[in-house]
Amino acid sequence: MSQDSANAQSRTVSVDDTGVRRQLADGSEEAVTWQELTAVVIRVIPEGLSKEDVFFMLAGADGKGTAIPSADPAADALIERLQTLPGFNHEKFVEAMTTDADEAYVVWSADKASK
């Protein structure tokens, strides 16, 4: 494993009423608040270079965001919270979580939630 890939691994992920924070092994942090959240994408990477193959990608209005591996201990809490978002696409979520297609699935966007 290269030094770069080691640094990109999560040390801790927290999900709370404010948002999602991912502390990386190199000490840096990625975060997005629920208020700033603009999109949730599930990225499926079949047979990726690491054992992680499904990521929850959370995009914020300010261009920041984070990607949480589905195997992270905080993923269950994240999924529960995401499913409460108005307009969350449960069918697309199930499709994304049960496929091995190399694809990105938009399961929620602020644009569609406000319509």
C-alpha positions, 0 to 999 in steps of 0.5 A: 500500500502506498503512503498516499492510499494509507493517508486517504483511509478513514480514522473516524467518521461521525454522523450527527444532527449537524452533519458528517465528518470524516477524520483521515489517517493523515489528520485532515478532515472532510465534512459536510453539514446537512444544511449545506448538503446538495447531493448524495451519490452512491459510487460503486467500483467493482473489484476496486484496488482496495477492499472498499467498493461502495462509497457514499459521496456527500456533496456540499454547496461550498464545493466541499464534501466527503466520501464514506466507505460502506464498510465504515462502522458509521455507515449504518447511522449515515444510511438511516439519516440519508433515508430521512432526507425529503425526496430520497430515492429508495429504489435507486438506493436499493439498486446501487447497493445490490449491483456490481455495475461500475456506476454512480447512483444519485439517490438524493439532490437538493434540486429535486427535494425542493420541487 
